[in-house]
């Protein structure tokens, strides 16, 4: 497994070897609680709603008397998706 750390807001950049990378430590966080007391809630709730309405009206041959061979073809489609990526 290989990971990359990129820090872009430094005025000086330097390539670190493996030994130097092992010496890198995190920043300062004042009043950091004891790790055993820290509880992380990873609950994820999402609500999604798709409401669709489709009215298809085909009035072919209305008000036409004694007409033969009238053809009408209607293809209607409707699609919807909801995706939540976590």
N, CA and C of each residue as an Amber inpcrd file, in Angstrom:
protein
   258
   0.8460000  -1.1810000   0.0000000   0.0000000   0.0000000   0.0000000
   0.8860000   1.2370000   0.0000000   0.6080000   2.1650000  -0.8700000
   1.3850000   3.3970000  -0.9570000   0.4450000   4.5710000  -0.7580000
   0.8500000   5.4900000   0.0920000   0.0510000   6.6890000   0.3190000
   0.8840000   7.9040000   0.0040000   0.2150000   8.9980000  -0.3080000
   0.9110000  10.2260000  -0.6640000   0.3910000  11.3480000   0.2050000
   1.2940000  12.1340000   0.7280000   0.9470000  13.3080000   1.5160000
   1.4180000  14.5300000   0.7450000   0.4910000  15.4320000   0.4360000
   0.8250000  16.6460000  -0.3030000   0.4220000  17.8400000   0.5450000
   1.3870000  18.6960000   0.8400000   1.1320000  19.9320000   1.5830000
   1.4900000  21.0730000   0.6480000   0.4930000  21.8860000   0.2980000
   0.7060000  22.8980000  -0.7300000   0.9030000  24.3160000  -0.1870000
   0.6600000  24.5460000   1.0880000   0.7050000  25.9190000   1.5750000
   2.0100000  26.2740000   2.2850000   3.0730000  25.5520000   2.0380000
   4.3680000  25.8720000   2.6280000   5.1980000  26.6870000   1.6550000
   5.9700000  27.6090000   2.1980000   6.8130000  28.4230000   1.3280000
   8.0400000  27.6540000   0.8500000   8.4620000  26.6290000   1.5720000
   9.6120000  25.8140000   1.1890000   9.1500000  24.3710000   1.0710000
   9.5340000  23.7240000   0.0060000   9.1900000  22.3110000  -0.1510000
  10.4540000  21.4930000  -0.1940000  10.3620000  20.2690000   0.2840000
  11.5260000  19.4040000   0.3160000  11.0560000  17.9570000   0.1850000
  11.7560000  17.1800000  -0.6080000  11.4590000  15.7650000  -0.7570000
  12.0090000  15.0360000   0.4580000  11.1850000  14.2670000   1.1630000
  11.6190000  13.5570000   2.3620000  11.8030000  12.0800000   2.0520000
  12.8590000  11.5040000   2.6120000  13.0580000  10.0660000   2.4590000
  12.2310000   9.3370000   3.5200000  12.2780000   8.0230000   3.5150000
  11.4500000   7.2220000   4.4240000  11.7780000   7.5180000   5.8830000
  13.0530000   7.6940000   6.2130000  13.4490000   7.9640000   7.6070000
  12.9020000   9.3180000   8.0650000  13.0060000  10.3230000   7.2010000
  12.4900000  11.6540000   7.5520000  10.9640000  11.6330000   7.6730000
  10.3010000  10.8610000   6.8240000   8.8440000  10.7760000   6.8990000
   8.3800000  10.1440000   8.2020000   9.1550000   9.1700000   8.7160000
   8.7930000   8.5520000   9.9930000   8.8970000   9.5420000  11.1420000
   9.6960000  10.5780000  10.9910000   9.8760000  11.5690000  12.0420000
   8.7960000  12.6500000  12.0130000   7.9950000  12.6880000  10.9590000
   6.9590000  13.7130000  10.8400000   5.8640000  13.4270000  11.8570000
   5.4640000  14.4530000  12.5730000   4.4070000  14.3290000  13.5770000
   3.3130000  15.3350000  13.2640000   2.1540000  15.1140000  13.8510000
   1.0030000  15.9720000  13.5940000   1.1250000  17.3370000  14.2270000
   0.1210000  18.1490000  14.0310000   0.0980000  19.5190000  14.5280000
  -0.3410000  19.5950000  15.9720000  -0.5620000  20.7800000  16.4440000
  -0.9280000  21.0420000  17.8330000  -2.4180000  21.3220000  17.9280000
  -3.1070000  20.5930000  18.7850000  -4.5320000  20.8240000  19.0420000
  -4.6760000  21.0560000  20.5420000  -4.9350000  22.3000000  20.9350000
  -5.0670000  22.5660000  22.3700000  -6.3310000  21.9190000  22.9360000
  -6.2310000  21.4880000  24.1790000  -7.3600000  20.9130000  24.9150000
  -7.9170000  19.6610000  24.2310000  -7.0400000  18.8550000  23.6850000
  -7.4660000  17.6180000  23.0430000  -7.9090000  16.6340000  24.1190000
  -9.1190000  16.0790000  24.0060000  -9.5860000  15.1320000  25.0290000
  -8.8110000  13.8180000  24.9610000  -8.8770000  13.0640000  26.0220000
  -8.2260000  11.7620000  26.0690000  -8.8890000  10.8640000  25.0250000
  -8.0930000  10.1540000  24.2350000  -8.6320000   9.3630000  23.1290000
  -9.6020000   8.2950000  23.5900000  -9.4150000   7.7260000  24.7650000
 -10.3330000   6.6780000  25.2120000 -11.7200000   7.2390000  25.4960000
 -11.8120000   8.5370000  25.7380000 -13.1040000   9.1520000  26.0310000
 -13.7950000   9.6760000  24.7710000 -13.0960000   9.6580000  23.6490000
 -13.6690000  10.1880000  22.4220000 -14.5850000   9.1410000  21.7990000
 -15.8180000   9.5480000  21.5010000 -16.7700000   8.6600000  20.8400000
 -17.1200000   9.2800000  19.4900000 -17.0760000   8.4750000  18.4660000
 -17.3750000   8.9460000  17.1230000 -18.6980000   8.3400000  16.6880000
 -19.6160000   9.1930000  16.2850000 -20.9030000   8.7260000  15.7750000
 -20.8210000   8.6740000  14.2600000 -20.8990000   7.4880000  13.7110000
 -20.8130000   7.3430000  12.2600000 -22.1840000   7.0900000  11.6360000
 -23.2280000   7.5040000  12.3160000 -24.5790000   7.3330000  11.7850000
 -24.7770000   8.2460000  10.5830000 -25.3810000   7.6870000   9.5670000
 -25.6090000   8.4430000   8.3450000 -27.0760000   8.2970000   7.9640000
 -27.7910000   9.4010000   7.9600000 -29.2030000   9.3880000   7.5940000
 -29.4080000  10.2500000   6.3630000 -30.1370000   9.7250000   5.4120000
 -30.4290000  10.4880000   4.1970000 -31.8760000  10.2420000   3.8100000
 -32.5140000  11.2900000   3.3780000 -33.8930000  11.1770000   2.9280000
 -33.9670000  11.7240000   1.5130000 -34.5340000  10.9520000   0.6300000
 -34.6600000  11.3740000  -0.7550000 -36.0740000  11.1030000  -1.2390000
 -36.5200000  11.9230000  -2.1400000 -37.8630000  11.7840000  -2.6860000
 -37.8380000  12.1150000  -4.1680000 -38.4400000  11.2550000  -4.9500000
 -38.6260000  11.5330000  -6.3670000 -40.1220000  11.5520000  -6.6200000
 -40.6110000  12.6520000  -7.1160000 -42.0130000  12.7480000  -7.5000000
 -42.1020000  13.0420000  -8.9900000 -42.7770000  12.1900000  -9.7230000
 -42.8860000  12.3770000 -11.1590000 -44.3480000  12.2510000 -11.5830000
 -44.6910000  13.0390000 -12.5590000 -46.0160000  12.9680000 -13.1620000
 -45.8500000  13.0380000 -14.6700000 -46.5840000  12.1860000 -15.3590000
 -46.5270000  12.2080000 -16.8150000 -47.9420000  11.9880000 -17.3580000
 -48.4070000  12.9400000 -18.1170000 -49.7050000  12.8300000 -18.7810000
 -49.4680000  12.8150000 -20.2810000 -49.8780000  11.7310000 -20.9250000
 -49.7110000  11.5980000 -22.3680000 -51.1050000  11.5110000 -22.9770000
 -51.4070000  12.4630000 -23.8570000 -52.7090000  12.4960000 -24.5200000
 -52.4650000  12.4150000 -26.0210000 -53.1840000  11.5320000 -26.6870000
 -53.0550000  11.3680000 -28.1300000 -54.4490000  11.5030000 -28.7400000
 -54.7080000  12.6240000 -29.3420000 -56.0200000  12.8900000 -29.9270000
 -55.9070000  12.8860000 -31.4480000 -55.7180000  11.7470000 -32.0090000
 -55.5440000  11.6350000 -33.4470000 -56.8680000  11.1590000 -34.0570000
 -57.3990000  11.9150000 -34.9580000 -58.6420000  11.5440000 -35.6240000
 -59.8880000  12.1000000 -34.9560000 -59.7270000  13.0280000 -34.0220000
 -60.9100000  13.6420000 -33.3960000 -61.6420000  14.5150000 -34.4010000
 -62.9430000  14.5420000 -34.3220000 -63.8070000  15.3600000 -35.1740000
 -63.6270000  15.0360000 -36.6630000 -63.3550000  13.7800000 -36.9500000
 -63.2110000  13.3600000 -38.3470000 -64.2220000  12.2400000 -38.5860000
 -65.1880000  12.4850000 -39.4340000 -66.2170000  11.4840000 -39.7110000
 -65.8480000  10.6880000 -40.9500000 -66.1420000   9.4290000 -40.9240000
 -65.9620000   8.5260000 -42.0590000 -64.4960000   8.4710000 -42.5410000
 -63.5650000   8.4610000 -41.5920000 -62.1420000   8.3900000 -41.9150000
 -61.6670000   6.9780000 -41.6010000 -60.8740000   6.4300000 -42.4730000
 -60.3810000   5.0700000 -42.2860000 -58.8520000   5.0700000 -42.3480000
 -58.2330000   4.1850000 -41.5980000 -56.7850000   4.0000000 -41.6700000
 -55.9740000   5.0150000 -40.8800000 -56.5640000   5.6460000 -39.9060000
 -55.7990000   6.5900000 -39.0690000 -54.9230000   5.7720000 -38.1210000
 -53.6600000   6.1030000 -38.0900000 -52.7260000   5.4050000 -37.2070000
 -52.0820000   6.4100000 -36.2510000 -51.8240000   5.9230000 -35.0870000
 -51.1690000   6.7700000 -34.0950000 -50.2610000   5.8910000 -33.2430000
 -49.0630000   6.3710000 -33.0010000 -48.1110000   5.6110000 -32.2020000
 -47.4310000   6.5740000 -31.2200000 -47.4820000   6.2370000 -29.9550000
 -46.8860000   7.0870000 -28.9230000 -45.9410000   6.2300000 -28.0800000
 -44.6980000   6.6700000 -27.9650000 -43.7240000   6.0440000 -27.0530000
 -43.3390000   7.0790000 -26.0150000 -43.6960000   6.8300000 -24.7950000
 -43.2910000   7.7560000 -23.7380000 -42.5050000   6.9830000 -22.6900000
 -41.4540000   7.5900000 -22.2280000 -40.6330000   6.9770000 -21.1850000
 -40.3690000   7.9910000 -20.0980000 -40.1100000   7.4780000 -18.9210000
 -39.8120000   8.3440000 -17.7860000 -38.8750000   7.5760000 -16.8630000
 -37.7830000   8.2080000 -16.4850000 -36.7900000   7.5660000 -15.6240000
 -36.4110000   8.4910000 -14.4840000 -36.0780000   7.8900000 -13.3590000
 -35.6070000   8.6660000 -12.2100000 -34.6730000   7.7950000 -11.3860000
 -33.6420000   8.4090000 -10.8280000 -32.7300000   7.6850000  -9.9370000
 -32.3330000   8.5810000  -8.7770000 -32.1280000   7.9700000  -7.6550000
 -31.5640000   8.6220000  -6.4730000 -30.3450000   7.8400000  -6.0650000
 -29.2250000   8.5010000  -5.9020000 -27.9990000   7.8300000  -5.5020000
 -27.3670000   8.5670000  -4.3290000 -27.0000000   7.8210000  -3.3270000
 -26.2700000   8.3650000  -2.1990000 -24.9540000   7.6070000  -2.1170000
 -23.8810000   8.3270000  -2.2300000 -22.5590000   7.7060000  -2.1290000
 -21.9350000   8.1330000  -0.8320000 -21.4960000   7.1570000  -0.0830000
 -20.9020000   7.4620000   1.2090000 -19.4770000   7.0100000   1.2220000
